[in-house]
Amino acid sequence: MEVTAARRSFLCDIGFWADRTALHEAASHGRALQLKQLIENGASVNMVTVDNITPLHEACIQAHPNCARLLLEAGAQVDVRTIHGSTPLCNACAAGSLECAKLLLDYGAKVNPSLTALTASPLHEACIQGNPQVVRLLIASGAKLEAFDVHFGPPLHIACAKGHLNCVKELLTAGANVNAVKFHEIALHHAARVSMVEMIELLVEFGANVYASDNLGRKPIDYTTPASPSYTCLRFYESNPLSLQQLCRIAVRRMLGTRASEVLSQLNISHRINSYLQYCDHPISL
């Protein structure tokens, strides 16, 4: 689109409306020096396009944290939404930008903006993109693990559907409900579809129900290819009871919920018993 600074009018409490401006272009292409000069010359950082996209949205869509910082320091509204309902934090998570996400949260961005029929939550976006560091940051900032999107269901479902094992680990370790349903479908159905044995094993380790039927009456194993590794894995779990260790771990999580790891770490028990009672994995550094 052509860059124009003409035709503008005040639009409610969001700012000024205009066609795509030089500020939008600079933010989108990561031209921090040009952006700084435009701001110093009086350009409005809250100028919006016809679809309500601000320069801050552009900076986050393209993962330019330096530009995002300049805009926020100049007064850019951190939670302004596009006509589709996306906030800059949604865009930063969709881009997989940990720096932009951290910056927006530092400036007070809502980690749980209200969901619309057209918009997923920041946590959903991070799970779709597959960045476990961003997922972990959002969870630490209070993201709702069971936020329900009309298209994807809870974040765990979309992380499994996209095959992002590390994101699944972050969600489960934080306390996501492994048997949360959408149309009677659980995350294990998605893991079976993408034929990821390690993901199937992880979900079962956290208590996934291998006998769960979706709205078509199909179990997870029904979405695998006979004789494939994922089929063999699920057939094994259907034919054999869980081990005592797995049952103990599931019982601990059900009793303590998201506090399981914290509580167990405070108990005066050996490392071996601690490892026996909870799933342990190397944490992902932010």
Residue frames as qw, qx, qy, qz and C-alpha x, y, z in Angstrom:
[[0.000, 0.887, 0.462, 0.000, 0.00, 0.00, 0.00],
 [0.331, 0.630, -0.059, 0.700, 1.10, 3.58, -0.57],
 [0.421, -0.360, -0.487, 0.675, 2.34, 5.50, 2.43],
 [0.022, -0.661, -0.275, -0.698, 0.13, 8.50, 3.06],
 [0.254, -0.218, -0.570, 0.750, -0.14, 10.91, 5.95],
 [0.271, -0.158, -0.174, -0.933, -3.17, 12.75, 4.63],
 [0.656, -0.307, -0.431, -0.538, -6.83, 12.12, 5.50],
 [0.383, -0.060, -0.815, 0.432, -6.97, 11.57, 9.20],
 [0.463, -0.558, -0.108, -0.680, -9.58, 11.95, 11.90],
 [0.221, -0.362, 0.741, -0.521, -9.91, 11.13, 15.58],
 [0.676, -0.102, -0.654, -0.325, -11.25, 7.63, 16.28],
 [0.769, -0.557, -0.291, -0.113, -12.72, 7.13, 19.75],
 [0.495, -0.812, 0.310, 0.013, -10.01, 6.52, 22.38],
 [0.921, 0.055, 0.224, 0.313, -7.72, 4.55, 20.10],
 [0.396, -0.423, 0.275, 0.768, -6.06, 7.47, 18.36],
 [0.350, 0.596, -0.196, -0.695, -6.01, 8.75, 14.81],
 [0.796, 0.306, 0.519, 0.055, -7.13, 6.91, 11.71],
 [0.213, 0.739, -0.395, -0.502, -5.16, 7.19, 8.50],
 [0.894, 0.378, -0.235, -0.048, -4.02, 5.11, 5.58],
 [0.897, -0.185, -0.062, 0.398, -0.80, 3.20, 6.14],
 [0.052, -0.989, 0.135, 0.008, 1.81, 5.69, 7.32],
 [0.459, 0.650, -0.540, 0.276, 5.56, 6.07, 7.27],
 [0.399, -0.507, 0.620, -0.447, 5.51, 5.04, 10.93],
 [0.928, 0.040, 0.271, -0.253, 3.86, 1.73, 10.04],
 [0.794, 0.549, -0.243, 0.094, 6.43, 1.12, 7.31],
 [0.130, 0.685, -0.607, 0.381, 9.40, 1.89, 9.56],
 [0.616, -0.353, 0.571, -0.413, 8.08, -0.38, 12.32],
 [0.946, 0.215, 0.131, -0.202, 7.34, -3.20, 9.90],
 [0.767, 0.540, -0.261, 0.229, 10.81, -3.14, 8.35],
 [0.796, -0.424, -0.164, 0.399, 12.70, -2.68, 11.61],
 [0.417, 0.542, -0.031, 0.729, 14.04, 0.77, 10.76],
 [0.491, -0.623, -0.462, 0.397, 14.57, 1.93, 14.33],
 [0.317, -0.232, 0.021, 0.919, 16.48, 5.13, 13.46],
 [0.117, -0.295, -0.481, -0.817, 13.82, 6.28, 11.00],
 [0.448, -0.609, -0.645, -0.114, 11.11, 5.40, 13.53],
 [0.462, -0.495, -0.335, 0.655, 12.86, 7.43, 16.22],
 [0.152, -0.049, 0.199, 0.967, 13.13, 10.43, 13.91],
 [0.258, -0.446, -0.608, -0.604, 9.45, 10.23, 12.96],
 [0.492, -0.634, -0.571, 0.172, 8.42, 10.08, 16.62],
 [0.392, -0.390, -0.148, 0.820, 10.66, 13.03, 17.50],
 [0.010, 0.077, 0.362, 0.929, 9.07, 14.97, 14.62],
 [0.417, 0.068, 0.313, -0.851, 5.64, 14.49, 16.17],
 [0.507, -0.009, -0.724, -0.468, 4.24, 11.41, 14.40],
 [0.704, -0.312, 0.260, -0.582, 1.39, 9.79, 16.36],
 [0.006, 0.297, -0.954, 0.029, 2.42, 6.35, 17.60],
 [0.401, 0.249, 0.800, -0.370, -1.26, 5.36, 17.90],
 [0.458, 0.393, -0.323, -0.729, -2.17, 5.98, 14.27],
 [0.596, 0.076, 0.793, -0.105, -4.30, 3.10, 13.00],
 [0.084, 0.084, -0.718, -0.686, -5.05, 1.76, 9.54],
 [0.607, -0.105, -0.260, -0.744, -8.52, 0.89, 8.29],
 [0.809, -0.173, -0.554, -0.097, -8.20, -2.56, 9.87],
 [0.563, -0.796, 0.073, -0.211, -7.04, -1.01, 13.15],
 [0.882, -0.010, -0.126, 0.454, -3.40, -2.02, 12.88],
 [0.215, -0.963, 0.131, 0.093, -1.00, 0.25, 14.75],
 [0.397, 0.718, -0.556, 0.137, 2.76, 0.62, 14.26],
 [0.410, -0.462, 0.723, -0.310, 3.17, -1.46, 17.42],
 [0.898, 0.180, 0.339, -0.214, 1.28, -4.32, 15.79],
 [0.704, 0.669, -0.238, 0.019, 3.60, -4.07, 12.79],
 [0.033, 0.701, -0.669, 0.243, 6.74, -4.17, 14.94],
 [0.599, -0.253, 0.695, -0.306, 5.49, -7.26, 16.77],
 [0.887, 0.384, 0.143, -0.215, 4.25, -9.05, 13.64],
 [0.685, 0.633, -0.314, 0.177, 7.76, -8.77, 12.20],
 [0.850, -0.399, -0.155, 0.308, 9.53, -9.35, 15.55],
 [0.411, 0.546, -0.156, 0.713, 11.37, -6.04, 15.85],
 [0.538, -0.614, -0.480, 0.320, 11.78, -5.48, 19.62],
 [0.357, -0.175, -0.050, 0.916, 13.85, -2.29, 19.23],
 [0.144, -0.309, -0.389, -0.856, 11.04, -0.68, 17.26],
 [0.516, -0.581, -0.610, -0.158, 8.44, -1.97, 19.72],
 [0.514, -0.436, -0.380, 0.633, 10.39, -0.40, 22.60],
 [0.149, 0.025, 0.120, 0.981, 10.59, 2.98, 20.87],
 [0.331, -0.431, -0.516, -0.663, 6.84, 2.96, 20.27],
 [0.588, -0.567, -0.570, 0.095, 5.98, 1.91, 23.83],
 [0.445, -0.298, -0.242, 0.809, 8.31, 4.51, 25.30],
 [0.015, -0.089, -0.228, -0.969, 6.54, 7.11, 23.16],
 [0.428, 0.118, 0.416, -0.794, 3.11, 6.10, 24.50],
 [0.455, 0.043, -0.722, -0.519, 1.88, 3.38, 22.16],
 [0.744, -0.231, 0.241, -0.579, -1.21, 1.62, 23.52],
 [0.120, -0.384, 0.915, 0.000, -0.12, -1.86, 24.52],
 [0.363, 0.193, 0.896, -0.167, -3.45, -3.69, 24.22],
 [0.477, 0.453, -0.101, -0.746, -5.04, -2.06, 21.17],
 [0.618, 0.125, 0.776, 0.025, -6.83, -4.68, 19.03],
 [0.048, 0.117, -0.637, -0.761, -7.10, -5.08, 15.29],
 [0.644, 0.022, -0.125, -0.754, -10.52, -5.58, 13.68],
 [0.757, 0.028, -0.640, -0.131, -9.86, -9.31, 14.07],
 [0.735, -0.651, -0.059, -0.179, -9.17, -8.91, 17.79],
 [0.838, 0.077, -0.242, 0.484, -5.41, -9.44, 17.80],
 [0.338, -0.928, 0.093, 0.124, -3.33, -7.55, 20.35],
 [0.304, 0.785, -0.537, 0.055, 0.37, -6.81, 19.85],
 [0.445, -0.431, 0.764, -0.183, 1.11, -9.63, 22.33],
 [0.856, 0.278, 0.405, -0.161, -0.83, -12.06, 20.13],
 [0.630, 0.755, -0.182, 0.002, 1.29, -10.93, 17.18],
 [0.050, -0.734, 0.662, -0.141, 4.56, -11.22, 19.11],
 [0.654, -0.197, 0.708, -0.179, 3.69, -14.77, 20.18],
 [0.831, 0.488, 0.238, -0.116, 2.64, -15.72, 16.65],
 [0.463, 0.805, -0.360, 0.090, 6.03, -14.45, 15.45],
 [0.910, -0.148, -0.260, 0.288, 7.82, -16.41, 18.17],
 [0.294, 0.630, -0.263, 0.668, 9.50, -13.26, 19.48],
 [0.621, -0.452, -0.523, 0.370, 10.46, -13.77, 23.13],
 [0.313, -0.071, -0.144, 0.936, 11.96, -10.27, 23.32],
 [0.246, -0.320, -0.292, -0.867, 8.80, -8.56, 22.06],
 [0.621, -0.487, -0.584, -0.193, 6.61, -10.67, 24.33],
 [0.561, -0.333, -0.443, 0.615, 8.72, -9.83, 27.41],
 [0.138, 0.065, 0.011, 0.988, 8.70, -6.15, 26.51],
 [0.391, -0.407, -0.426, -0.706, 4.92, -6.00, 26.05],
 [0.660, -0.493, -0.563, 0.066, 4.31, -7.80, 29.34],
 [0.455, -0.187, -0.307, 0.815, 6.68, -5.37, 31.09],
 [0.087, -0.091, -0.103, -0.987, 4.49, -2.56, 29.76],
 [0.411, 0.124, 0.554, -0.713, 1.35, -4.16, 31.14],
 [0.481, 0.106, -0.621, -0.610, 0.01, -6.17, 28.20],
 [0.784, -0.145, 0.329, -0.506, -2.87, -8.48, 29.13],
 [0.079, -0.309, 0.936, 0.149, -1.71, -12.07, 29.02],
 [0.190, 0.342, 0.920, -0.030, -5.35, -13.22, 28.85],
 [0.269, 0.154, -0.143, -0.940, -7.21, -10.83, 26.52],
 [0.676, 0.263, 0.492, -0.482, -10.82, -11.77, 25.91],
 [0.335, -0.020, 0.831, 0.443, -11.16, -14.31, 23.11],
 [0.526, 0.441, -0.020, -0.727, -13.16, -13.62, 19.98],
 [0.884, 0.295, 0.343, -0.119, -14.43, -15.88, 17.21],
 [0.660, 0.727, -0.134, 0.134, -11.52, -14.66, 15.06],
 [0.133, 0.761, -0.524, 0.358, -8.67, -14.53, 17.56],
 [0.838, -0.182, -0.468, 0.212, -6.70, -17.06, 19.59],
 [0.510, -0.854, 0.042, 0.091, -5.09, -16.19, 22.91],
 [0.127, 0.825, -0.551, 0.006, -1.37, -15.32, 23.11],
 [0.526, -0.351, 0.771, -0.073, -0.76, -18.79, 24.59],
 [0.809, 0.404, 0.421, -0.074, -2.56, -20.44, 21.67],
 [0.490, 0.849, -0.193, -0.033, -0.48, -18.39, 19.24],
 [0.155, -0.707, 0.689, -0.037, 2.75, -19.42, 20.98],
 [0.685, -0.073, 0.720, -0.080, 1.71, -23.08, 20.83],
 [0.745, 0.630, 0.204, -0.082, 0.85, -22.79, 17.14],
 [0.317, 0.864, -0.390, 0.032, 4.23, -21.20, 16.42],
 [0.952, -0.027, -0.259, 0.158, 6.00, -23.77, 18.59],
 [0.286, 0.591, -0.449, 0.606, 8.26, -21.64, 20.76],
 [0.673, -0.431, -0.579, 0.160, 8.52, -23.29, 24.21],
 [0.360, -0.070, -0.318, 0.874, 10.33, -20.28, 25.69],
 [0.254, -0.241, -0.137, -0.927, 7.44, -17.99, 24.84],
 [0.668, -0.391, -0.562, -0.293, 4.99, -20.59, 26.16],
 [0.616, -0.275, -0.542, 0.501, 6.90, -20.76, 29.42],
 [0.128, 0.071, -0.148, 0.978, 7.01, -16.97, 29.72],
 [0.441, -0.332, -0.318, -0.771, 3.25, -16.69, 29.22],
 [0.709, -0.384, -0.591, -0.016, 2.53, -19.41, 31.76],
 [0.492, -0.181, -0.431, 0.734, 4.79, -17.70, 34.30],
 [0.050, -0.092, 0.000, -0.995, 2.88, -14.46, 33.60],
 [0.388, 0.205, 0.608, -0.661, -0.47, -16.08, 34.40],
 [0.431, 0.150, -0.570, -0.683, -1.74, -17.34, 31.05],
 [0.767, -0.040, 0.382, -0.514, -4.83, -19.53, 31.41],
 [0.182, -0.270, 0.918, 0.227, -3.93, -23.11, 30.58],
 [0.300, 0.379, 0.875, -0.011, -7.53, -24.00, 29.78],
 [0.266, 0.506, -0.047, -0.819, -8.42, -20.92, 27.69],
 [0.567, 0.308, 0.761, 0.067, -10.84, -22.31, 25.13],
 [0.130, 0.393, -0.398, -0.819, -10.60, -21.21, 21.53],
 [0.752, 0.331, 0.263, -0.505, -13.56, -22.01, 19.27],
 [0.696, 0.558, -0.406, -0.199, -11.27, -23.40, 16.58],
 [0.447, 0.452, -0.738, 0.228, -8.52, -25.12, 18.55],
 [0.784, -0.486, -0.387, 0.001, -9.95, -25.86, 21.98],
 [0.546, -0.807, 0.127, 0.187, -7.39, -25.53, 24.81],
 [0.146, 0.835, -0.506, -0.157, -3.72, -24.70, 24.05],
 [0.515, -0.324, 0.792, 0.049, -2.64, -28.30, 24.72],
 [0.751, 0.439, 0.488, -0.073, -4.75, -29.49, 21.79],
 [0.515, 0.852, -0.087, -0.043, -3.15, -27.18, 19.26],
 [0.176, -0.737, 0.650, 0.060, 0.37, -27.85, 20.57],
 [0.637, -0.067, 0.767, 0.028, -0.23, -31.58, 19.99],
 [0.681, 0.639, 0.346, -0.088, -1.89, -31.04, 16.61],
 [0.341, 0.898, -0.278, -0.026, 1.14, -29.03, 15.45],
 [0.925, 0.106, -0.245, 0.268, 3.57, -31.62, 16.81],
 [0.136, 0.736, -0.378, 0.546, 5.38, -29.24, 19.18],
 [0.768, -0.244, -0.563, 0.182, 6.58, -31.65, 21.85],
 [0.381, 0.033, -0.423, 0.822, 8.49, -29.09, 23.95],
 [0.314, -0.290, -0.013, -0.904, 5.42, -26.87, 24.17],
 [0.768, -0.317, -0.464, -0.306, 3.36, -29.88, 25.25],
 [0.648, -0.106, -0.559, 0.507, 5.92, -30.55, 28.01],
 [0.073, 0.168, -0.262, 0.948, 5.68, -26.98, 29.25],
 [0.539, -0.309, -0.204, -0.756, 1.88, -27.07, 29.36],
 [0.813, -0.265, -0.512, -0.086, 1.65, -30.43, 31.10],
 [0.542, -0.014, -0.514, 0.665, 4.35, -29.61, 33.63],
 [0.084, -0.198, 0.170, -0.962, 2.51, -26.38, 34.45],
 [0.281, 0.193, 0.763, -0.549, -0.70, -28.31, 35.13],
 [0.476, 0.168, -0.372, -0.779, -2.69, -28.34, 31.90],
 [0.755, 0.037, 0.506, -0.414, -5.58, -30.80, 31.97],
 [0.120, -0.292, 0.854, 0.413, -4.37, -33.72, 29.87],
 [0.155, 0.348, 0.916, 0.127, -7.93, -34.96, 29.32],
 [0.245, 0.500, 0.160, -0.815, -9.56, -31.63, 28.47],
 [0.459, 0.348, 0.786, 0.223, -12.07, -32.15, 25.69],
 [0.298, 0.417, -0.159, -0.843, -13.31, -30.44, 22.57],
 [0.766, 0.207, -0.307, -0.526, -16.15, -32.33, 20.92],
 [0.947, -0.256, 0.166, -0.102, -15.17, -35.29, 23.15],
 [0.787, 0.462, -0.225, 0.340, -11.69, -35.16, 21.61],
 [0.594, -0.760, 0.114, 0.238, -8.62, -35.07, 23.86],
 [0.046, 0.838, -0.481, -0.255, -5.02, -34.11, 23.13],
 [0.533, -0.243, 0.796, 0.153, -4.10, -37.76, 22.69],
 [0.680, 0.577, 0.452, -0.031, -6.26, -37.92, 19.56],
 [0.320, 0.924, -0.184, -0.098, -4.11, -35.16, 18.03],
 [0.291, -0.643, 0.697, 0.123, -0.86, -36.85, 19.07],
 [0.692, 0.113, 0.711, 0.061, -2.08, -40.05, 17.41],
 [0.590, 0.774, 0.216, -0.078, -2.89, -38.18, 14.20],
 [0.229, 0.891, -0.390, -0.028, 0.62, -36.72, 13.93],
 [0.958, 0.096, -0.243, 0.117, 2.13, -40.15, 14.79],
 [0.152, 0.687, -0.520, 0.484, 4.50, -38.89, 17.48],
 [0.769, -0.224, -0.589, 0.108, 5.31, -41.77, 19.81],
 [0.379, 0.027, -0.481, 0.790, 7.25, -39.63, 22.29],
 [0.295, -0.226, 0.050, -0.927, 4.29, -37.25, 22.58],
 [0.752, -0.272, -0.458, -0.389, 1.87, -40.15, 23.03],
 [0.682, -0.132, -0.598, 0.400, 4.06, -41.56, 25.81],
 [0.132, 0.129, -0.330, 0.926, 4.30, -38.15, 27.48],
 [0.503, -0.280, -0.142, -0.805, 0.54, -37.64, 27.47],
 [0.809, -0.257, -0.514, -0.127, -0.07, -41.11, 28.89],
 [0.509, 0.031, -0.541, 0.668, 2.59, -40.42, 31.51],
 [0.102, -0.089, 0.266, -0.954, 0.47, -37.45, 32.60],
 [0.335, 0.236, 0.762, -0.501, -2.70, -39.53, 32.70],
 [0.437, 0.246, -0.371, -0.781, -4.20, -39.31, 29.20],
 [0.714, 0.106, 0.585, -0.369, -7.10, -41.71, 28.71],
 [0.054, -0.259, 0.809, 0.525, -6.21, -44.10, 25.88],
 [0.152, 0.388, 0.907, 0.063, -9.83, -45.29, 25.74],
 [0.184, 0.548, 0.238, -0.780, -11.37, -41.80, 25.25],
 [0.402, 0.450, 0.709, 0.365, -13.79, -41.64, 22.30],
 [0.002, 0.149, -0.113, -0.982, -14.39, -38.51, 20.24],
 [0.536, 0.323, 0.259, -0.735, -17.75, -37.45, 18.78],
 [0.649, 0.351, -0.523, -0.427, -17.27, -40.02, 16.01],
 [0.936, -0.267, 0.133, -0.187, -16.77, -42.80, 18.55],
 [0.799, 0.431, -0.309, 0.284, -13.09, -43.16, 17.65],
 [0.711, -0.640, 0.055, 0.286, -10.29, -43.75, 20.14],
 [0.063, -0.838, 0.426, 0.336, -6.77, -42.30, 19.65],
 [0.487, -0.223, 0.791, 0.295, -5.54, -45.62, 18.26],
 [0.576, 0.581, 0.574, 0.003, -8.16, -45.38, 15.51],
 [0.289, 0.943, -0.070, -0.152, -6.23, -42.42, 14.06],
 [0.284, -0.631, 0.670, 0.270, -3.03, -44.39, 13.63],
 [0.674, 0.415, -0.515, -0.330, -1.86, -46.72, 10.88],
 [0.958, -0.247, 0.106, -0.104, -1.92, -50.40, 11.86],
 [0.912, 0.020, -0.010, 0.411, 1.56, -51.76, 12.66],
 [0.275, 0.762, -0.159, 0.564, 3.02, -48.23, 12.87],
 [0.384, 0.101, -0.615, 0.681, 5.09, -47.25, 15.95],
 [0.301, -0.190, 0.240, -0.903, 2.28, -45.02, 17.25],
 [0.797, -0.149, -0.339, -0.478, -0.26, -47.84, 16.79],
 [0.719, 0.011, -0.642, 0.266, 2.01, -50.29, 18.60],
 [0.129, 0.188, -0.497, 0.837, 2.52, -47.80, 21.42],
 [0.522, -0.176, 0.100, -0.829, -1.19, -47.18, 21.96],
 [0.831, -0.071, -0.486, -0.262, -2.00, -50.87, 21.63],
 [0.512, 0.094, -0.690, 0.504, 0.51, -51.57, 24.38],
 [0.118, -0.127, 0.430, -0.886, -1.11, -49.02, 26.70],
 [0.699, -0.118, -0.161, -0.687, -4.56, -50.41, 25.94],
 [0.848, -0.001, -0.521, -0.091, -3.43, -53.95, 26.69],
 [0.617, -0.041, -0.562, 0.549, -1.33, -53.31, 29.79],
 [0.371, -0.869, -0.320, 0.070, -2.09, -51.52, 33.05],
 [0.157, 0.873, -0.269, 0.376, -0.07, -48.45, 33.95],
 [0.613, 0.120, -0.606, 0.493, 2.98, -49.04, 36.12],
 [0.487, -0.667, -0.461, 0.324, 2.92, -48.27, 39.83],
 [0.368, -0.247, 0.025, 0.896, 5.22, -45.31, 39.15],
 [0.041, -0.297, -0.462, -0.835, 2.85, -43.84, 36.57],
 [0.419, -0.647, -0.607, -0.195, -0.14, -44.34, 38.87],
 [0.499, -0.544, -0.321, 0.593, 1.70, -42.63, 41.74],
 [0.241, -0.066, 0.185, 0.951, 2.65, -39.68, 39.55],
 [0.199, -0.458, -0.558, -0.663, -0.90, -39.24, 38.29],
 [0.495, -0.655, -0.562, 0.100, -2.26, -39.44, 41.84],
 [0.433, -0.395, -0.166, 0.793, 0.20, -36.78, 43.04],
 [0.074, 0.108, 0.327, 0.936, -0.72, -34.42, 40.20],
 [0.328, -0.562, -0.622, -0.436, -4.43, -34.90, 40.76],
 [0.525, -0.638, -0.471, 0.308, -4.04, -34.15, 44.46],
 [0.402, -0.532, -0.036, 0.745, -1.64, -31.21, 44.22],
 [0.433, 0.857, 0.278, -0.040, -2.50, -29.83, 40.77],
 [0.486, 0.788, -0.133, 0.354, -0.17, -27.14, 39.47],
 [0.328, -0.820, 0.401, -0.246, 1.61, -27.06, 42.86],
 [0.996, -0.073, -0.027, 0.046, 2.93, -30.61, 42.51],
 [0.704, 0.416, -0.246, 0.521, 6.51, -29.72, 41.55],
 [0.061, -0.687, 0.294, -0.662, 6.74, -26.96, 44.16],
 [0.765, -0.498, 0.173, -0.370, 5.38, -29.10, 46.99],
 [0.984, 0.013, -0.080, 0.156, 7.51, -32.14, 46.19],
 [0.535, 0.546, -0.295, 0.574, 10.67, -30.02, 46.05],
 [0.250, -0.652, 0.331, -0.635, 9.99, -28.85, 49.61],
 [0.923, -0.325, -0.033, -0.202, 9.56, -32.34, 51.06],
 [0.254, -0.681, 0.685, -0.037, 12.42, -33.96, 52.94],
 [0.937, 0.136, 0.314, -0.064, 12.69, -36.90, 50.58],
 [0.550, -0.310, 0.550, 0.546, 15.55, -38.31, 48.53],
 [0.242, 0.484, -0.413, -0.732, 16.15, -37.25, 44.94],
 [0.061, 0.013, -0.955, -0.290, 15.33, -40.81, 43.84],
 [0.108, 0.511, 0.806, -0.279, 11.88, -40.72, 45.46],
 [0.185, 0.642, 0.072, -0.741, 11.28, -37.22, 44.13],
 [0.186, 0.344, -0.670, -0.631, 12.09, -38.41, 40.60],
 [0.019, 0.193, 0.979, 0.056, 9.86, -41.43, 41.12],
 [0.114, 0.596, 0.665, -0.436, 6.89, -39.22, 42.04],
 [0.308, 0.822, 0.129, -0.462, 7.04, -36.64, 39.30],
 [0.749, 0.529, 0.216, 0.334, 7.90, -36.29, 35.65],
 [0.363, -0.750, 0.174, 0.525, 11.25, -34.51, 35.47],
 [0.674, 0.567, 0.242, 0.407, 12.65, -32.77, 32.44],
 [0.460, -0.148, -0.026, 0.875, 15.34, -30.16, 31.98],
 [0.137, 0.827, 0.375, -0.397, 13.69, -26.70, 32.22],
 [0.523, 0.566, 0.295, 0.565, 13.92, -24.40, 29.23],
 [0.357, -0.409, -0.182, 0.820, 15.78, -21.20, 30.06],
 [0.252, 0.899, 0.355, -0.045, 14.23, -17.86, 29.22]]
